[in-house]
Each structure stands twice: as C-alpha cells, then as structure tokens.
Amino acid sequence: MSDKCAPLPTMRSPRDMPDPKRWGNQRVGAVLAFASVAALVLVCGQRSPLGLVVAPLGGTGSPVSLGPRPSRWSWSDIEPSRTLEWHACFEDGQHDCARLDVPMDWQDPRGERRVVLAIARIRATDKTDYRGPVIFNPGGPGGSGVWSLRNHGKLLQQIVGENHDIISYDPRGVGASTPRHQCWETPEQEKSWNLRDPGVFDSHAGIISDLHVRATAYSQACERAMNDSELLRHSGSVSAARDLLEIVNQGSHENLKYWGFSYGTILGGVFAAMYPDRVERLVSDGNVDYEEWFNTKHLNFVHDTEKVVEAFYDSCHQAGPAKCAFYEDTPQRIKERLDRLFAAVKRRPVIISPSDEGPAVPELVTWSELKRLLFSALYQPQAQFAGFARIAAALEKGDARPFYKHYQPEQPSSAPTCAGAPVSPFEPLPDVTEGTSDTFPAVRCADRNLHGHNATMDQILEEASAMLEISPATGAVNALHSMVCLGRTVKPKWRLQGPFTGKTKHPILYIANMADNTTPLISARNNSAGFPGSVVLVQNSYGHTSLAAPSNCTRSYINTYFQQGTLPSPGTECDEPFLPFEEATSPSPWVFQPLLKA
C-alpha cells in the first residue's frame, strides 16, 4: 500500500505462532497465501489485507573469538557443515548460528542431494544448573524459526528457564535453509500473480471456478519451478522430524526438549511417534489434529471458530462504548450490526482515496478483505479485537483510512522485489524473513493422502459449504484449505500415515485454549489419547495457542514441566488475567503482556 517499494514480508500461516508484539502484525493474507495459493504481500505500493566457533549444541562453553565480528553478517558467511558448528551471528553478541548439512532423502542418506538447515541459538545465561537446549517451532508450515528466535527467543527462555539454551531453525524449504520452496523465478513474477487474487470463497458468482483453476495453475507453477531440486518429494513432516532428530544427535544433550506451536505440534507429534524414546520434554501448544492433518478431510480445525467470534460480541458489549468502538446494548445487536456492515461492503466496497500519506491511486476495501481482517483478529482477541472494532466502525462511515493504516509496512525500504531481482532458491536469503509462503502447500500436500489432489469443483463446493455451515463468520476464508493441493502430481517418497501413538520417554504436555479459532480443544484431546501419561492443560481463553492470552498460571506449569518434568493434574485449567478490550491493571502477569500493548 505504501507508495514506496517495500520488501516482501512473508505472510502468516493459519498455523503460525501468534506474534505477541502488536495486533497489526497479524497479516490476514496467511490463508490466501497458503490455502488459496494467493501469497498476498506488501510489495511496491500494492496492498495486502492482509564468524565465531562456539561449543556444540547443548554445551556450556562461551564463544571463542576468532577476530572482530564482520560489519554486516549474512548466512553466506557460514560454510555448511555435516557437524553442528556454531558461529556468532547477527552482530548483537546474543545469537549463535549454524548451517547443518543433512540428506535431502533420509531413506538414501548417501545420496548426492542435500539440504542445509539454518539454525540459531540463544545460550543459557544461568550456567549453575544448566539443563540443555529447548528447541521450538513457531508453526506454519513455513514459519521461520530463526525469525521467531530473534523476535521471541528471550521471552520464551524466561518461561522455560534461563538455564536452557533456546534453539530454533528454518525447516527444510524455509527462509535461510536451502534449497527453498520457491514457486516463482523472480519477485516480479510473484507480484504479478498475487495481484490477480480473485477473493475468498462466496465473494461473488463464479468464484469457485476461479479459485479451482487458480489453485491448479499455482500447483503446476510450483512443480515446474522446483522440479530440478526434487525438494517437493522430500518436504513432508516425516523428513522434517528426521531433521529435528539430527539436530538433537549433533548436540551433547541426548534427548529432545521441544515446544511446538500450531503446526509445530504436528512436527512434535510425528517426532514422538517415530522416536518416542528420545522425548525428554515436549510441549504441544495449539494442537493440529494428527489424524485430520494426514488422513481425512480438513474440517475439524474450525470446530471452535464461532466461539471466538461470539467472544467478540460478548466482550465488546461487556467492555462498553468507551472501550469498544462497535458497542451495542446487547451482544446480538453487535452481531447484527457487523452482519449489516459485511452486507453493505459486499454491495459497495469502501474507497480508500489517494493522499500524501498514500495510496497513490484509489484502492478498495472489499468484502473478501474485510472477511480476512476478521479472520486475523480471531488469532489474538486480547490484542486485536479493539483494533478490529475501530476499523469496522470507521468503515460504516465510509472511512477506510484506519484499514489502510493497519496494513502499512512499518518501515518501507528499497528491496530487490521492486527491481525484480531473482533470488536463487539454492542460496540463503540475504535477510531474515518471517517465513516462506510456498512451504505451506508443499508440506500439506506431501503429508496428506491423495484426497483433494484431483477433486472436482462439486467436491470442493461440498467441502467448502460444510465449512461455511460450521463457521459462518470466517468459513469463506477457511474454505480455501480444501483447494490447496489441487493439481499436485509430485508424490512424496516418504510419508507417515500413522498411527500417531507411542509411549514416550517422558509424558507430553498438551496445551489448548478453551476456544481456539484454528486448533480447537478437541484436537488436543484427540492427540493426547495416543500418548499414555500425557496431560491436556486447558487455558480458559480465546485465540490461537496459549500465547494469545498470556496467563501466569500457564507459564508456571510450562516452567515446572521443563525444569522438573512435573505435569499438571488431569483436568487442570488456567484462567486468563484480563479479557479483550481490558487494560491490564497489575504488573505484567507474564513476559508477553507488555508487548501485546506495544
């Protein structure tokens, strides 16, 4: 939307760990990027609604200085190695990085094709009782662990305990790992494709045909682009889990300590099913249903979405007109008011007029974009509901400026995107990015059975209609999941079909909100049933993963689990400290709370 050219920020997947910094950072293009195969990003004025060797992994040694840090560090400064070799990175004195060379095909590990994983670490600051590393995955698939470590790593370390290293990495195909999932030769090609987004399901007559053919065309483009690397044959979660095991094997700590968010729960579950005797601690936070992800139609994930939408009506009414700009005297009237707004915008989109602050030309807020905005707000009600209410109230008056400002990049800057400079998928990206949008369908389609790869429009319509029935408010956005694998012909060489069960070395801690818009409580219970001794900790809050509504109670249980291995008693519940639209009236209940208000 900016008149200046901006870098290509990657879009958040429906299964990414929420960014706790600010509500505006939740890009609603995620589902379009990953599910409808329209990676809507902010590029060149276009709007989307959207070297120092150190101790080995788990060691306690300090970095050994080999000279002054370079003036501008990049991943290319590190030579890939088949052993884990740490180097100082990011020029901040806080992070170590490594590039681990692993087989692309774990069933033929002597093969010539290789994957290089970009890995980052924050060392433990408490060395008196060192407990080894905790590895975390932020979700996706496609989320960058390196990006998340730089943004959230210190905060997560405070929760698990500063006697742990915190490690994350870009999974195969993502970010600085190579080769990368990349469907377009140049950013200009990607931009051109994204600008042709037809909208979400049910936005206009004939949309199902547009989306069906568009998804097929995208799949064909991706397979052509990645044919040489053969990465698509080795992109499934089973290969990613073996990568994770290799990171553990390369360290001095024998077993895995892990915290997975959203899709990271799939990665954790696959690891636990394949290598149960290597699980020392595993927190599964915001659970994707194992069986549904791999073997069935994808409907269960919207089980609780409407509960979160209803929480907007209820909490807005409870907050009152001083705090909620969309207030009415009953929750039902708030719902009716929002329904009227959607109907009005569908009939006549709202114009964003040109101004000195942008845009340079008129733009429109359409029904599809408003649906995506609501979809995004459900991820973090505490941080996002108030902003959504303000934008909705302004749109009622024909004022789209708040909507426009919401999607402005914070710091527009020049980038290769604008000139169309190609970035080879066999080279690490020059900068840390939030994720890789082309990874979601690559992993999703490698994991699932063949249902949906050649689905007809009637079959797609049937599944999309079922999703709309379950979730009327945002089902039109979520319905695009049913099309993500259309036209895919590349079959994975290695695929795990289950069962997703096992007796782990130490029991798993599952965490679920009472109402999560994309990973419902029932999924946590289903997953837990396959792992004896595991416990489901319920956080009585709304939104996606426990980080959506910080609770000191939840934090305490997580810390105790990582420090002592103690699980909560079955049936334990934690309350959230404050509700959407409320200001915190006491000191930070946990480390994320101040950032939610930033």
C-alpha positions as CSV (number, residue, x, y, z in Angstrom):
1,M,0.0,0.0,0.0
2,S,2.9,2.3,0.5
3,D,4.0,4.5,-2.4
4,K,7.5,3.3,-1.6
5,C,8.7,-0.1,-2.5
6,A,8.9,-2.5,0.4
7,P,10.5,-5.9,0.9
8,L,8.4,-9.0,0.5
9,P,7.2,-9.7,4.1
10,T,6.1,-13.3,4.2
11,M,2.5,-14.0,5.3
12,R,1.5,-15.7,8.4
13,S,0.1,-19.2,8.0
14,P,-3.1,-20.1,9.7
15,R,-1.0,-22.3,12.0
16,D,1.8,-19.9,12.9
17,M,2.6,-18.9,16.5
18,P,1.0,-15.5,17.1
19,D,3.3,-12.6,17.2
20,P,2.9,-11.1,20.7
21,K,4.2,-7.7,19.7
22,R,1.3,-5.9,18.2
23,W,-2.1,-6.7,16.8
24,G,-1.2,-5.1,13.4
25,N,1.5,-7.7,12.8
26,Q,-1.1,-10.4,12.2
27,R,-1.3,-10.4,8.4
28,V,-4.6,-11.7,7.2
29,G,-3.1,-12.8,3.9
30,A,-2.0,-16.0,5.5
31,V,-4.8,-18.2,4.4
32,L,-4.8,-16.7,1.0
33,A,-1.0,-17.2,0.8
34,F,-1.2,-20.8,1.9
35,A,-4.7,-22.1,1.4
36,S,-5.9,-20.3,-1.7
37,V,-2.5,-20.2,-3.1
38,A,-2.5,-16.4,-3.4
39,A,0.5,-15.2,-1.4
40,L,-0.7,-11.6,-0.9
41,V,2.1,-9.5,0.3
42,L,3.0,-5.8,0.6
43,V,5.1,-5.1,-2.5
44,C,5.9,-1.9,-4.4
45,G,2.8,0.1,-3.4
46,Q,0.4,-2.9,-3.6
47,R,-1.8,-3.7,-0.7
48,S,-2.5,-6.9,1.1
49,P,-5.1,-7.2,3.7
50,L,-3.6,-8.8,4.6
51,G,32.2,-15.9,12.1
52,L,32.8,-17.4,15.7
53,V,33.0,-21.1,16.6
54,V,31.5,-22.0,19.9
55,A,30.6,-25.0,22.0
56,P,28.5,-27.8,20.3
57,L,24.7,-27.9,20.8
58,G,23.9,-28.2,24.4
59,G,27.4,-27.3,25.5
60,T,28.1,-24.6,28.1
61,G,31.2,-23.1,26.5
62,S,31.5,-19.5,25.6
63,P,32.2,-18.4,22.0
64,V,35.8,-18.5,21.1
65,S,36.7,-15.2,19.4
66,L,38.4,-15.6,16.1
67,G,38.6,-11.8,15.5
68,P,36.2,-8.9,15.3
69,R,32.7,-9.5,14.0
70,P,32.1,-8.5,10.4
71,S,30.5,-5.2,9.7
72,R,27.5,-6.9,8.0
73,W,26.8,-10.5,8.8
74,S,25.0,-12.9,6.4
75,W,24.2,-16.6,6.3
76,S,26.5,-16.9,3.4
77,D,29.4,-16.2,5.8
78,I,28.9,-19.6,7.3
79,E,30.1,-22.7,5.5
80,P,27.6,-25.6,5.6
81,S,28.9,-28.5,7.7
82,R,27.7,-32.0,8.4
83,T,28.5,-31.4,12.1
84,L,27.0,-28.7,14.1
85,E,29.4,-25.8,14.3
86,W,28.3,-22.6,15.9
87,H,29.3,-19.1,14.8
88,A,28.4,-15.7,16.3
89,C,25.8,-14.0,14.1
90,F,23.5,-11.0,13.7
91,E,26.2,-8.7,15.2
92,D,24.4,-8.4,18.5
93,G,26.5,-10.7,20.8
94,Q,23.4,-12.6,21.7
95,H,23.0,-15.2,19.0
96,D,24.9,-18.1,17.6
97,C,24.1,-19.6,14.2
98,A,25.0,-22.8,12.3
99,R,24.3,-24.3,8.8
100,L,23.8,-28.0,9.2
101,D,24.1,-30.1,6.0
102,V,21.7,-33.1,6.0
103,P,20.5,-35.6,3.4
104,M,17.5,-34.5,1.3
105,D,16.4,-38.1,1.3
106,W,16.7,-39.7,4.7
107,Q,15.9,-43.1,3.2
108,D,19.0,-42.8,1.0
109,P,21.3,-40.7,3.2
110,R,24.4,-41.3,1.0
111,G,22.6,-39.6,-2.0
112,E,24.1,-36.5,-3.6
113,R,21.2,-34.2,-2.9
114,R,21.5,-32.3,0.4
115,V,19.5,-29.8,2.5
116,V,21.2,-27.1,4.5
117,L,19.3,-26.1,7.6
118,A,19.8,-22.6,9.0
119,I,19.8,-22.8,12.9
120,A,20.1,-20.1,15.6
121,R,20.6,-20.2,19.3
122,I,20.4,-18.1,22.4
123,R,22.7,-19.5,25.0
124,A,21.6,-20.2,28.6
125,T,22.5,-17.3,31.0
126,D,22.2,-19.5,34.1
127,K,25.1,-21.9,34.0
128,T,24.9,-23.1,37.6
129,D,22.1,-25.6,36.8
130,Y,22.4,-26.0,33.0
131,R,19.6,-28.1,31.6
132,G,20.4,-28.2,27.9
133,P,18.6,-26.8,24.9
134,V,14.9,-26.3,24.3
135,I,14.1,-26.4,20.6
136,F,11.0,-24.6,19.4
137,N,9.0,-24.4,16.2
138,P,6.7,-21.4,15.6
139,G,4.3,-23.0,13.3
140,G,3.3,-22.8,9.6
141,P,4.3,-24.9,8.0
142,G,6.5,-22.2,6.5
143,G,7.2,-20.1,9.7
144,S,10.9,-19.1,10.2
145,G,12.3,-20.4,13.4
146,V,15.3,-18.1,13.0
147,W,13.0,-15.0,12.7
148,S,10.9,-16.2,15.7
149,L,14.0,-16.8,17.8
150,R,15.3,-13.3,17.1
151,N,11.9,-11.8,18.0
152,H,10.6,-14.1,20.8
153,G,13.5,-16.2,21.9
154,K,14.5,-14.3,25.0
155,L,10.9,-14.2,26.1
156,L,10.4,-18.0,25.7
157,Q,13.7,-18.5,27.5
158,Q,12.3,-16.6,30.5
159,I,9.4,-19.0,30.6
160,V,11.2,-22.3,30.2
161,G,14.1,-21.1,32.4
162,E,17.3,-19.3,31.7
163,N,19.3,-22.4,32.4
164,H,18.2,-23.6,29.0
165,D,19.6,-22.7,25.6
166,I,16.8,-21.7,23.2
167,I,17.2,-23.0,19.7
168,S,15.1,-22.7,16.6
169,Y,15.7,-23.2,12.9
170,D,14.3,-22.7,9.5
171,P,12.9,-26.1,8.5
172,R,13.7,-27.5,5.1
173,G,12.4,-25.3,2.4
174,V,12.0,-22.3,4.6
175,G,13.8,-18.9,4.7
176,A,17.6,-19.2,5.0
177,S,17.6,-23.0,4.7
178,T,18.3,-24.3,1.2
179,P,17.0,-25.3,-1.2
180,R,14.0,-23.2,-0.6
181,H,10.4,-23.7,-1.6
182,Q,10.1,-21.1,-4.3
183,C,7.4,-21.2,-7.0
184,W,8.5,-18.1,-8.9
185,E,11.8,-17.2,-10.6
186,T,11.6,-13.6,-9.7
187,P,9.7,-11.4,-7.2
188,E,8.1,-9.6,-10.1
189,Q,6.5,-12.8,-11.2
190,E,5.2,-13.5,-7.7
191,K,3.9,-9.9,-7.5
192,S,2.1,-10.2,-10.8
193,W,0.4,-13.5,-9.7
194,N,-0.6,-12.1,-6.3
195,L,-2.2,-9.0,-7.8
196,R,-4.7,-11.3,-9.6
197,D,-6.3,-12.6,-6.4
198,P,-10.0,-13.2,-7.0
199,G,-11.1,-13.0,-3.4
200,V,-12.3,-15.6,-0.9
201,F,-15.0,-18.2,-1.3
202,D,-18.5,-16.9,-1.7
203,S,-17.4,-13.4,-2.6
204,H,-19.1,-13.4,-6.0
205,A,-20.8,-15.6,-8.5
206,G,-18.4,-18.0,-10.2
207,I,-15.7,-17.7,-7.5
208,I,-15.5,-21.5,-7.1
209,S,-14.4,-21.9,-10.7
210,D,-11.9,-19.1,-10.4
211,L,-10.4,-20.5,-7.3
212,H,-10.3,-24.1,-8.5
213,V,-8.5,-23.2,-11.7
214,R,-6.2,-20.7,-10.0
215,A,-5.1,-23.3,-7.4
216,T,-4.4,-25.8,-10.1
217,A,-2.3,-23.2,-12.0
218,Y,-0.3,-22.4,-8.9
219,S,0.4,-26.1,-8.2
220,Q,1.6,-26.5,-11.8
221,A,3.9,-23.4,-11.5
222,C,5.4,-24.7,-8.2
223,E,6.1,-28.2,-9.6
224,R,7.8,-26.6,-12.7
225,A,9.9,-24.3,-10.5
226,M,11.0,-26.9,-8.0
227,N,11.5,-29.8,-10.4
228,D,15.3,-29.5,-10.5
229,S,15.7,-29.5,-6.8
230,E,13.4,-32.5,-6.1
231,L,12.5,-30.8,-2.8
232,L,8.8,-31.4,-3.2
233,R,9.4,-35.2,-3.0
234,H,11.1,-34.7,0.4
235,S,9.0,-32.0,2.0
236,G,6.8,-33.9,4.4
237,S,6.7,-33.7,8.1
238,V,8.4,-37.1,8.4
239,S,11.5,-35.7,6.8
240,A,11.3,-32.6,8.9
241,A,11.1,-34.8,12.1
242,R,14.2,-36.7,11.0
243,D,15.9,-33.3,10.5
244,L,14.9,-32.4,14.1
245,L,16.4,-35.7,15.3
246,E,19.7,-34.9,13.5
247,I,19.9,-31.6,15.3
248,V,19.5,-33.4,18.6
249,N,22.0,-36.1,17.6
250,Q,24.6,-33.5,16.7
251,G,24.4,-32.0,20.2
252,S,25.8,-33.0,23.6
253,H,22.3,-33.4,25.1
254,E,20.9,-36.9,24.2
255,N,17.2,-36.3,24.1
256,L,14.7,-33.7,22.8
257,K,13.3,-30.9,24.7
258,Y,10.7,-29.2,22.5
259,W,8.0,-26.6,22.4
260,G,5.9,-26.6,19.3
261,F,3.2,-24.1,18.4
262,S,0.3,-24.8,16.0
263,Y,1.8,-26.8,13.0
264,G,4.8,-27.3,15.3
265,T,2.5,-29.7,17.2
266,I,2.4,-31.9,14.1
267,L,6.2,-31.9,13.9
268,G,6.3,-32.7,17.6
269,G,3.7,-35.4,17.3
270,V,5.5,-37.1,14.3
271,F,8.8,-37.0,16.2
272,A,7.1,-38.5,19.3
273,A,5.5,-41.3,17.2
274,M,8.8,-42.1,15.4
275,Y,11.3,-41.6,18.2
276,P,9.3,-41.9,21.5
277,D,12.4,-42.9,23.5
278,R,14.1,-39.6,22.6
279,V,11.4,-37.4,24.1
280,E,12.6,-35.8,27.3
281,R,10.2,-32.9,27.3
282,L,7.6,-32.0,24.7
283,V,5.0,-29.1,24.9
284,S,2.4,-29.3,22.2
285,D,0.7,-25.9,22.2
286,G,-2.3,-25.1,19.9
287,N,-2.9,-28.6,18.5
288,V,-3.5,-29.6,15.0
289,D,-5.3,-32.9,14.9
290,Y,-2.8,-35.6,13.8
291,E,-5.3,-37.8,12.1
292,E,-7.1,-35.0,10.3
293,W,-3.8,-33.4,9.1
294,F,-2.7,-36.6,7.5
295,N,-5.6,-38.7,6.6
296,T,-9.0,-37.1,6.5
297,K,-10.9,-34.1,5.2
298,H,-9.8,-30.9,6.9
299,L,-12.9,-29.7,8.8
300,N,-12.3,-30.2,12.5
301,F,-9.9,-27.3,12.8
302,V,-12.8,-24.8,12.6
303,H,-14.7,-26.6,15.4
304,D,-14.4,-23.6,17.8
305,T,-14.0,-20.7,15.4
306,E,-17.6,-19.3,16.0
307,K,-17.0,-19.4,19.8
308,V,-14.2,-16.9,19.3
309,V,-16.4,-14.8,17.0
310,E,-19.1,-14.8,19.7
311,A,-16.4,-13.7,22.2
312,F,-16.0,-10.6,20.2
313,Y,-19.7,-9.8,20.5
314,D,-19.7,-10.6,24.2
315,S,-16.5,-8.9,25.2
316,C,-17.3,-5.8,23.2
317,H,-20.7,-5.5,24.9
318,Q,-19.1,-6.1,28.3
319,A,-16.4,-3.5,27.7
320,G,-18.9,-0.8,26.9
321,P,-18.8,2.1,24.4
322,A,-15.7,3.8,26.0
323,K,-13.6,0.8,25.1
324,C,-15.3,-0.9,22.2
325,A,-16.0,1.3,19.2
326,F,-18.5,-1.2,17.9
327,Y,-20.6,-1.3,21.1
328,E,-24.3,-2.0,21.1
329,D,-26.6,-2.7,24.1
330,T,-26.7,-6.5,23.5
331,P,-24.2,-8.9,22.0
332,Q,-26.8,-9.9,19.5
333,R,-27.1,-6.4,18.2
334,I,-23.4,-6.2,17.8
335,K,-23.6,-9.3,15.6
336,E,-26.4,-7.9,13.6
337,R,-24.5,-4.6,13.2
338,L,-21.5,-6.5,11.9
339,D,-23.6,-8.6,9.5
340,R,-25.0,-5.3,8.1
341,L,-21.5,-4.0,7.6
342,F,-20.5,-7.1,5.7
343,A,-23.6,-6.9,3.5
344,A,-23.0,-3.2,2.8
345,V,-19.4,-3.8,1.8
346,K,-20.3,-6.7,-0.4
347,R,-22.8,-4.5,-2.2
348,R,-20.4,-1.5,-2.4
349,P,-16.8,-1.7,-1.4
350,V,-15.3,1.3,0.5
351,I,-13.0,3.5,-1.3
352,I,-9.5,4.4,0.0
353,S,-8.9,7.8,-1.5
354,P,-5.4,8.9,-2.6
355,S,-3.5,11.2,-0.2
356,D,0.0,12.4,0.5
357,E,0.3,9.5,3.0
358,G,-0.8,7.0,0.4
359,P,-2.2,5.3,-1.5
360,A,-1.1,7.0,-4.8
361,V,-4.2,5.7,-6.6
362,P,-7.6,4.8,-5.2
363,E,-8.0,1.4,-3.6
364,L,-10.9,-0.6,-2.3
365,V,-11.8,-2.4,0.9
366,T,-13.8,-5.4,-0.4
367,W,-15.9,-8.0,1.3
368,S,-13.1,-10.5,0.9
369,E,-10.6,-8.2,2.6
370,L,-13.0,-7.5,5.5
371,K,-13.5,-11.2,6.0
372,R,-9.8,-11.7,6.1
373,L,-9.5,-8.9,8.7
374,L,-12.0,-10.6,11.0
375,F,-10.3,-13.9,10.4
376,S,-7.0,-12.4,11.5
377,A,-8.4,-10.8,14.6
378,L,-9.6,-14.1,15.9
379,Y,-6.0,-15.3,16.4
380,Q,-5.3,-12.8,19.2
381,P,-8.5,-11.4,20.7
382,Q,-6.8,-9.5,23.5
383,A,-4.5,-7.7,21.2
384,Q,-6.7,-7.4,18.1
385,F,-10.4,-7.1,19.0
386,A,-10.2,-3.4,19.9
387,G,-8.4,-2.5,16.7
388,F,-10.9,-4.5,14.6
389,A,-13.8,-2.7,16.3
390,R,-12.3,0.7,15.4
391,I,-11.7,-0.3,11.8
392,A,-15.2,-1.7,11.5
393,A,-16.8,1.4,13.0
394,A,-14.9,3.6,10.6
395,L,-15.9,1.6,7.6
396,E,-19.5,2.0,8.5
397,K,-19.0,5.7,8.0
398,G,-17.2,5.2,4.7
399,D,-13.8,5.9,6.2
400,A,-11.2,3.3,5.1
401,R,-8.2,5.2,6.4
402,P,-7.8,3.1,9.6
403,F,-8.0,-0.1,7.4
404,Y,-5.3,1.3,5.2
405,K,-3.0,2.4,8.1
406,H,-3.4,-1.1,9.6
407,Y,-1.7,-2.6,6.6
408,Q,1.0,0.0,6.1
409,P,4.5,-1.5,6.4
410,E,6.2,-0.1,9.4
411,Q,9.5,0.8,7.7
412,P,9.2,0.8,3.9
413,S,12.6,0.3,2.3
414,S,14.1,-0.5,-1.0
415,A,14.3,-4.1,-1.9
416,P,15.2,-6.5,-4.8
417,T,11.4,-7.0,-5.0
418,C,10.9,-3.8,-6.9
419,A,13.5,-4.4,-9.5
420,G,12.5,-8.0,-9.9
421,A,16.0,-9.2,-9.0
422,P,15.9,-13.0,-8.8
423,V,16.9,-14.8,-5.6
424,S,18.1,-18.4,-6.2
425,P,16.3,-21.0,-4.0
426,F,19.8,-22.6,-3.7
427,E,21.2,-19.6,-1.8
428,P,20.1,-18.4,1.6
429,L,18.0,-15.2,1.6
430,P,20.1,-12.1,2.4
431,D,17.8,-11.1,5.3
432,V,15.8,-12.9,7.9
433,T,12.2,-13.3,6.8
434,E,9.1,-14.2,8.8
435,G,8.5,-17.3,6.7
436,T,8.2,-18.8,3.2
437,S,4.7,-18.8,1.8
438,D,5.2,-21.5,-0.7
439,T,6.1,-24.0,2.1
440,F,2.5,-24.5,3.4
441,P,1.1,-26.3,0.3
442,A,4.4,-28.1,-0.2
443,V,4.3,-29.7,3.2
444,R,0.5,-30.0,3.4
445,C,0.3,-31.9,0.1
446,A,3.3,-34.1,1.0
447,D,1.6,-35.1,4.3
448,R,-2.0,-35.7,3.3
449,N,-3.4,-38.6,1.4
450,L,-4.4,-38.1,-2.3
451,H,-7.9,-36.9,-1.4
452,G,-8.2,-33.4,-2.8
453,H,-5.4,-33.5,-5.3
454,N,-7.8,-34.1,-8.2
455,A,-11.1,-33.0,-6.5
456,T,-13.8,-31.7,-8.8
457,M,-15.5,-28.4,-8.4
458,D,-18.5,-30.1,-7.0
459,Q,-16.4,-31.9,-4.3
460,I,-14.7,-28.7,-3.4
461,L,-18.0,-26.9,-3.2
462,E,-19.4,-29.6,-0.9
463,E,-16.4,-29.3,1.5
464,A,-16.4,-25.5,1.4
465,S,-20.1,-25.4,2.1
466,A,-19.7,-27.7,5.1
467,M,-17.0,-25.4,6.4
468,L,-19.3,-22.4,6.0
469,E,-22.0,-24.2,7.9
470,I,-19.6,-24.9,10.8
471,S,-18.2,-21.4,10.7
472,P,-20.5,-18.8,9.0
473,A,-18.4,-15.8,10.0
474,T,-15.0,-16.8,8.6
475,G,-15.7,-20.1,6.8
476,A,-15.3,-18.3,3.5
477,V,-11.7,-17.7,4.3
478,N,-11.0,-21.1,5.8
479,A,-12.8,-22.9,3.0
480,L,-9.8,-22.3,0.8
481,H,-7.9,-25.1,2.6
482,S,-9.8,-27.6,0.5
483,M,-8.1,-26.4,-2.6
484,V,-4.5,-26.2,-1.6
485,C,-3.4,-29.5,-3.2
486,L,-5.4,-29.2,-6.4
487,G,-3.3,-30.2,-9.4
488,R,-0.4,-31.6,-7.4
489,T,1.2,-34.6,-9.1
490,V,4.5,-35.0,-7.3
491,K,4.2,-37.8,-4.7
492,P,6.3,-37.8,-1.5
493,K,8.9,-40.6,-1.3
494,W,8.4,-40.9,2.5
495,R,5.1,-40.3,4.2
496,L,3.9,-41.3,7.6
497,Q,0.3,-42.4,7.8
498,G,0.2,-43.3,11.5
499,P,-0.6,-44.4,14.0
500,F,0.3,-41.3,15.9
501,T,0.8,-43.1,19.2
502,G,3.6,-44.2,21.5
503,K,5.0,-44.5,25.0
504,T,7.3,-41.5,25.2
505,K,10.4,-41.5,27.5
506,H,8.7,-38.6,29.3
507,P,5.0,-37.8,29.0
508,I,3.9,-35.0,26.7
509,L,2.2,-31.7,27.9
510,Y,-0.6,-30.7,25.6
511,I,-1.9,-27.1,25.9
512,A,-5.1,-25.8,24.5
513,N,-7.3,-22.7,24.8
514,M,-11.0,-23.4,25.6
515,A,-11.8,-21.8,22.2
516,D,-9.1,-21.6,19.6
517,N,-10.1,-20.4,16.1
518,T,-7.9,-22.9,14.2
519,T,-6.6,-25.5,16.7
520,P,-9.6,-26.5,18.9
521,L,-9.5,-28.1,22.3
522,I,-10.9,-31.3,20.9
523,S,-7.8,-31.7,18.7
524,A,-5.6,-31.6,21.8
525,R,-7.7,-34.3,23.5
526,N,-7.6,-36.4,20.3
527,N,-3.8,-36.1,20.1
528,S,-3.3,-36.8,23.8
529,A,-5.3,-40.0,23.6
530,G,-2.5,-41.7,21.6
531,F,0.3,-41.0,24.1
532,P,-0.2,-42.6,27.6
533,G,0.6,-40.4,30.5
534,S,0.2,-37.2,28.6
535,V,-2.0,-34.4,30.1
536,V,-4.1,-31.6,28.5
537,L,-3.8,-28.3,30.2
538,V,-6.7,-26.1,29.3
539,Q,-6.3,-22.3,29.3
540,N,-9.7,-20.6,29.7
541,S,-9.1,-18.1,27.0
542,Y,-9.8,-17.3,23.3
543,G,-7.5,-17.3,20.3
544,H,-4.7,-19.3,18.9
545,T,-2.2,-21.0,21.2
546,S,-1.5,-20.1,24.9
547,L,0.4,-17.0,23.8
548,A,-2.8,-15.4,22.5
549,A,-3.9,-14.8,26.1
550,P,-0.9,-14.7,28.5
551,S,-1.6,-16.5,31.8
552,N,0.8,-16.6,34.7
553,C,-0.8,-19.9,35.7
554,T,0.1,-21.4,32.3
555,R,3.6,-20.0,32.4
556,S,4.1,-21.6,35.8
557,Y,3.1,-25.1,34.6
558,I,5.3,-24.8,31.5
559,N,8.3,-23.7,33.6
560,T,7.7,-26.5,36.1
561,Y,7.4,-29.1,33.3
562,F,10.7,-28.1,31.7
563,Q,12.6,-27.7,35.0
564,Q,11.3,-30.7,36.9
565,G,9.3,-32.8,34.5
566,T,6.2,-32.4,36.5
567,L,2.8,-32.4,34.7
568,P,-0.4,-30.7,35.8
569,S,-3.0,-32.9,37.3
570,P,-5.5,-34.2,34.7
571,G,-8.3,-31.7,34.4
572,T,-6.2,-28.6,35.3
573,E,-7.4,-25.3,34.0
574,C,-5.8,-21.9,33.9
575,D,-7.7,-18.6,33.7
576,E,-6.6,-15.6,31.7
577,P,-5.6,-12.5,33.6
578,F,-7.6,-10.0,31.6
579,L,-10.2,-10.0,28.8
580,P,-10.3,-8.5,25.4
581,F,-10.8,-4.7,25.5
582,E,-9.5,-4.6,29.1
583,E,-6.3,-2.8,30.2
584,A,-4.0,-4.8,32.5
585,T,-4.4,-3.3,36.0
586,S,-1.5,-5.2,37.6
587,P,2.2,-5.7,36.7
588,S,2.9,-8.0,33.8
589,P,1.3,-11.4,34.5
590,W,3.9,-12.8,32.2
591,V,6.6,-11.5,29.8
592,F,4.3,-11.2,26.8
593,Q,1.7,-8.9,28.3
594,P,3.5,-5.6,27.8
595,L,4.2,-6.4,24.2
596,L,0.6,-7.0,23.5
597,K,0.0,-3.3,24.1
598,A,3.0,-2.0,22.2
